[in-house]
Each structure stands twice: as structure tokens, then as C-alpha cells.
Amino acid sequence: MEPTWQDTIDSIVEWVADDRFAAKCGHIQGPAATAKGIKVPLAIWKTLRDQSPDVHVVHVLADFKRSHVVECRTELEAGSQAADGLDLSSLRNFTTLTYHEFVDLFRETLIETDPEFSAEFALAFSVAFAYIMSFDGASADGTMRVMTMSWENIHPFARELFRYCEVYQEFELPEINRGQARIMSSPEESIPLALKTIRDLYASKNPDFRHMTVTFMDFKIDRSEWGNYNITSTNDLEILYQAKDHINPWILAPDGLRTPRNLPASNLVYIIPSGSSEERRIFDLETRQVVAVTLKTSTSERKQQLSWMDRTECARSGVTVIMPNGFIEGENAELPRRLEVLNSQLSGFILALTEFVDWPSAYMALMLHNFRRLVEHHVVADMTRRLVLSQILNVEDTPLGFSLNLPKEAHRNFYRVLPLLKYDGRAAHFLCAPSSSSFVVLIKMQAAVMLMTSFSSLFAFDSTVIEEAVEEIVSFAGQSINGNFARFGSFWMAKGLMMLVTKHTPKEPQPMDILRLPELGLTIDIVGLGEARATFNAIFHEFLENGVAVAHDRDSADGCGNRKVTEAEFEEVSLHLARAYTHQRALVTWDTDTGEMLMTDQLSKQPLCFETDTDRFIAWADIIKADGLSVVGVYSYAGRDPSTGMTTIQDWTWIPQKVWSIWSHELEAASMVKVGSLRNFYRLVANEDEMSDVVDSR
């Protein structure tokens, strides 16, 4: 424990122990990168247990932190036992849970950490808030305290809700003396040269110095000159922790790093923050769709990037930070941070709330009301309306005003796979809708994983690829269980492309990030594909655990063998897809004079275009033969190029007109609305934090 924190810890303990009020809410703000998630909950518990042996502390945190926090806390506990005779068996009253586990199981006292407002956190917070607001100290014979903890001030949403509690208080842990890093400012375009000059200077003085570069800015340089290990994802960090030899890593982290551990020591560490993000999926106000766009980095994220000066084992005196001019000054000091739960995870969060329809109506309604009130442009109301119109939600007399529209026996399965699909509510509903056979369940399971993944990020096509290569890829894809339907859309094609990896992987396994097949003009992201397979395996296991029959697919005699999708099964899957993605319809037409393909988003009426060469493998002639020169499909992943301002879709799957007719009749019978009349009711405006080279004309 930091000595300077003890007075604050004592104040927190006094506040918690004061039993004049049954329920209290609070927030602890403390310096970043100080292991407070390990130290503070344990310090509070150790002090409280001396006053009340029955106290129970529950520390709730993100999944990626849990094992490290428990491991480090065990070491602290062992040290405390030796120092003051602490009986470790009494730690039965100290529980560490992930956000998701807490939703399933909560206790009497909660210490919450790092509110980043992912859907997982928002749900855990919602459950804690609803519980404490209905907590009756007299009947429970005890007290309840809920606290959040972060390196930032409490989030406005949490503060707004906590004010409804009987008692609310904020605490601040003082900063600790960590020395001074070398901080420099430079025009952004000059940063690579400044970094090289500084590193060359140090190298000339001591060429044996170990150095590490952590950059949130993607330089267009030869990275091999800057380090003998290039790390571009959180998973790659394991290289650093396991390395026994001298390494000088170049860590590119445009989307941020998620690791609970400090980076290993180096003699010199260089931190390069960035004022712009990589593509991030947001609720896009230009299309009212979830679209990946380039954003200005929020002030919160800028400070988080700077905190990496304290997230290595290197002293601050060995750290050099080179940041763009005005990095956290002027307007850059007040840029709000987007919440995942109100952007890419919004549909899943709303659907996840339906698991708690039996909770006290006043508190659940209050929470949802505050979400709507604190968010501009009617984002929550718009998404809720869509889920109702597309029959994913039922309007009912419940605390939320709606419930999940799936058979009761499918509910548990839905809520379990939702986190595995990163709270993509459409993909989860598509997957869990009742199917006619275990084989259809398998097809949908493979499809759901592709629907939540950027197709073009997994499979990149060379624009110069010859037609013979296209035919070879299509022919190979047709050998998968999707058979002749492989050319009718991205997720039907994906299975065959995944089989190419197995065919072309070297017999002797070797580590590789990508697989290049130049003769086919195809590059496959092996890391991303591995993550997709891991998600599939986790969903497969969850289905079996919940008693849902799933056919086995090994593209061999095991399981499905040579089994192929039939036309009836194709139409069944297409119908489920149309229901889930009703509001992401893309109309494709052809100019009768030029033959040019034109695409329009049916919800916003905004033009769309395909990601480069994504459409080359689609059997347009067969689709036109079936539906004419105006065809409609659905897409799940879109992005926007800041240089052109054009919204591109990275996948497209054809839905036959006869399937749309079936769904439209179902929809009209249920809500008196036809599919074709579903449209946007809100004004389209630019995103204030989006970075674009195109001047908005609206």
C-alpha cells in the first residue's frame, strides 16, 4: 500500500462502516498505473475485517485483468500473513469477479474498478445499481455499499444514478512521487525524425542499451530499423514476457493495449501518443448505422496513452514521450470519450437488459431513462425502436417496456452467447432463433462468427488477380458444406476460404501472422482467423452445455462429411438473416446505359460501395436471373474512408426476393409494417469527432 493513500483508505473504511444508512454509493479516483485495483480493495477489506468479521468485499473487474490481479493479490496476502499474522483462510469473504460473472452472482459489498463502459461493465453496474436501490437493510440485517474505482473522475452517467442513492460520496487517492519523464512536443509530421535523432544519440553513447518503443501512431517507416520485434496486438505482448534474449520491441498500439501487467524493463522507453484513432465502430450519425470511422482521440484516451510512461518496469527517468503539439491543450483538453455500450455494443446491451425484466421497475426504468437522456441524437430510442420493429424485441408490460422475442427455452443460450459475439445483438438473435435441424444450427454458428467480423480484414484480395484465380477460389469454396451457395454472399464464401488455410498451411507448424497465396491473389489473416475459430469453439461449447444439438463439421467423415446445404436450408438461414438484419439492407442495381453497379443503404438512402474486390466472388448472373436487375442483400460490417468520405461495406449476402416476401408478410401481420417501409426517421448529420478530408455538404 502506498503510504500517502492511508488517510484516504481510512476515510473510505469509516464511510463504509457507518451503518446509519443501509445503502451508499461512492467513487474512488486514483492515479493511473499504480496497481490500485490490487492494493485498494484488499486494504479496505483488511481494515474492515478488524471491525466486522462478517464484511464481504466483492471486487468486480474486466476479464483480462482478473488472473493477474488475483495472482498479485495472493503475493500481497502472503506478505501480510508473514508481517501481521493474517489468517488467509479468512479471505473467503473476499471475492474477485469479472463483470460477466458479477451479473450472475453478486454479494453484499462491491468495489468496482475502471469504468470504461463496455457492455460488460454497463450490465454489471446496472445490476449493482438496481440491487442497492432496492436493498432493505432491516430485512437483510446488514448494509450494502457500491463503489466504482478509476484513474478518472466518476462518469456522468454513474454520478447521475448514484445521486438517487441515500448517500453518495467521492474519494480521491493522492498522486505518488514517481519522478519525471522527458516530455517533448513536435509537429506530428516531424515526430518520426525526432524519435530517430534521439535514439541515434543514445545508441552512439551505449549501443548495448535495451530500448522499447510504444507508439499509438502508425508511422510509414521500415519498422525493422527500430526494433527486432514488431508487436501489433495485445496477444503479441506475450513475446515480451517470455523472451529470454535481448530484444528491442517496436509496439504499435493504435487501438490501445489491454494488459494488466507492466511491460518488461528496458534501459530506454519511447512513448509516441496519437491524436487520431484507428477505425472505430460507432453509431454513425451520417447513416444511422454502426460504421467503422476514424475519430479524434478523446482527452481521456490521450491521458491513457500518456499513462504508459508508468506501465513499464523502467523508471520515469528512462522514459521519453514525444507527443504532437497541443496534444492535451485547447480543444484537445475537452474531447469526450465514446462509450462502447452506446456504439458498437448498443443493440446487444439493450437486449441483454431483458434478462432482468423481473427487477424492480422503478430502478430499471430510471437507468434506461438516464441512458437516453445523457445521449444526444436519440441513439438509444432509435435502436430500441428498430429492435421492436424487426420483432427482435416484444413490447410488453415489463419494467423496461419490452422483452426478448425468442422462445423461453432459447433465452439462456442467447444471454450466454451474447458476450462471445461482443454484444452484437443481431448476430446473437440470428444464431439463437429456433432452427429446423442441428445442421442448420451449425451453418448459422459459422455464419454468426463471420457476421461479427470484418470479412475483408480476414481475407484480402489482390485487385490484379486473374479470372482463373477467382474461379479456382470459387470452385474450392464450393467443396465446403455450403456447396453451390458459396457464391451467394460473404459468409457463405467464408467457409471455403477458411478451408484454404488448412490446405496451404505447412506440414511443419510455424508461427505466422498472415498466409499469402500469390497464385490466387489472396492474403489471409491467420491471427484474426484463429480468433474467429476460438469464438466458434466457445459458442459450440456453450450450445452443448445448454442442451442445444449441433452437428459436427470437420469437412471429413467425422460429423457432416460430404453433407451439403440444401435449397430449403439455404432459404431458412436466409430468412433468419433477413429478420436479424432487416435494418441493414443494401440494394444493388445496375445502370442500364453503362452497366455500372450502384448500391444504396435502404435505411438511410445513402450510397454505399464494396470494399475492394469483395464482390468479385459473388454470382451476380445467377442472382440477377432469380431476382432481376434490382436485388437486396444484407451487410454486417461497414467502414468509411476519411480521404473520400465514402461508406464501404465489407460483406454482403444475398437474400432472395421470395424470402423477403415471406418476412415482409410476417412483419406486416405482427406490426402492420412492411419491410420496404422501414426507414430512418432522424436527420442525418456529421459526427463531431470524426476525422475526414471531405467537407460535409449538409
C-alpha positions, 0 to 999 in steps of 0.5 A: 500500500502506498503510504500517502493513500492511508488517510484516504483508505481510512476515510473510505473504511469509516464511510463504509462502516457507518451503518446509519444508512443501509445503502451508499454509493461512492467513487474512488479516483486514483492515479493511473498505473499504480496497481490500485485495483490490487492494493485498494480493495484488499486494504479496505477489506483488511481494515474492515475485517478488524471491525466486522468479521462478517464484511464481504468485499466483492471486487468486480473487474474486466476479464483480462485483468482478473488472473493477474490481479488475483495472482498479485493479490495472493503475493500481497496476502502472503506478505501480510500473513508473514508481517501481521499474522493474517489468517488467509483462510479468512479471505473467503469473504473476499471475492474477485469477479469479472463483470460477466460473472458479477451479473450472475452472482453478486454479494453484499459489498462491491468495489468496482474498478475502471469504468470504461463502459463496455457492455460488460461493465454497463450490465454489471453496474446496472445490476449493482445499481438496481440491487442497492436501490432496492436493498432493505437493510432491516430485512437483510440485517446488514448494509450494502455499499457500491463503489466504482474505482478509476484513474478518472473522475466518476462518469456522468452517467454513474454520478447521475444514478448514484445521486438517487442513492441515500448517500453518495460520496467521492474519494480521491487517492493522492498522486505518488512521487514517481519522478519525471519523464522527458516530455517533448512536443513536435509537429506530428509530421516531424515526430518520426525524425525526432524519435530517430535523432534521439535514439541515434544519440543514445545508441552512439553513447551505449549501443548495448542499451535495451530500448522499447518503443510504444507508439499509438501512431502508425508511422510509414517507416521500415519498422525493422530499423527500430526494433527486432520485434514488431508487436501489433496486438495485445496477444503479441505482448506475450513475446515480451514476457517470455523472451529470454534474449535481448530484444528491442520491441517496436509496439504499435498500439493504435487501438490501445493495449489491454494488459494488466501487467507492466511491460518488461524493463528496458534501459530506454522507453519511447512513448509516441501518443496519437491524436487520431484513432484507428477505425472505430465502430460507432453509431454513425450519425451520417447513416444511422448505422454502426460504421467503422470511422476514424475519430479524434482521440478523446482527452481521456484516451490521450491521458491513457496513452500518456499513462504508459510512461508508468506501465513499464518496469523502467523508471520515469527517468528512462522514459521519453514521450514525444507527443504532437503539439497541443496534444492535451491543450485547447480543444484537445483538453475537452474531447469526450470519450465514446462509450462502447455500450452506446456504439458498437455494443448498443443493440446487444446491451439493450437486449441483454437488459431483458434478462432482468425484466423481473427487477424492480421497475422503478430502478430499471426504468430510471437507468434506461431513462438516464441512458437516453437522456445523457445521449444526444441524437436519440441513439438509444430510442432509435435502436430500441425502436428498430429492435421492436420493429424487426420483432427482435424485441416484444413490447410488453408490460415489463419494467423496461417496456419490452422483452426478448422475442425468442422462445423461453427455452432459447433465452439462456443460450442467447444471454450466454452467447451474447458476450462471445459475439461482443454484444452484437445483438443481431448476430446473437438473435440470428444464431439463437432463433429456433432452427429446423435441424442441428445442421442448420444450427451449425451453418448459422454458428459459422455464419454468426462468427463471420457476421461479427467480423470484418470479412475483408480484414480476414481475407484480402484480395489482390485487385490484379488477380486473374479470372482463373484465380477467382474461379479456382477460389470459387470452385474450392469454396464450393467443396465446403458444406455450403456447396453451390451457395458459396457464391451467394454472399460473404459468409457463405464464401467464408467457409471455403476460404477458411478451408484454404488455410488448412490446405496451404498451411505447412506440414511443419507448424510455424508461427505466422501472422498472415498466409499469402497465396500469390497464385490466387491473389489472396492474403489471409489473416491467420491471427484474426482467423484463429480468433474467429475459430476460438469464438466458434469453439466457445459458442459450440461449447456453450450450445452443448452445455445448454442442451442445444444439438449441433452437428459436427463439421470437420469437412471429413467423415467425422460429423457432416462429411460430404453433407451439403446445404440444401435449397430449403436450408439455404432459404431458412438461414436466409430468412433468419438473416433477413429478420436479424438484419432487416435494418441493414439492407443494401440494394444493388442495381445496375445502370442500364446505359453503362452497366455500372453497379450502384448500391444504396443503404435502404435505411438511410438512402445513402450510397454505399460501395464494396470494399475492394474486390469483395464482390468479385466472388459473388454470382451476380448472373445467377442472382440477377436471373432469380431476382432481376436487375434490382436485388437486396442483400444484407451487410454486417460490417461497414467502414468509411474512408476519411480521404473520400468520405465514402461508406464501404461495406465489407460483406454482403449476402444475398437474400432472395426476393421470395424470402423477403416476401415471406418476412415482409408478410410476417412483419406486416401481420405482427406490426402492420409494417412492411419491410420496404417501409422501414426507414430512418426517421432522424436527420442525418448529420456529421459526427463531431469527432470524426476525422475526414478530408471531405467537407460535409455538404449538409 
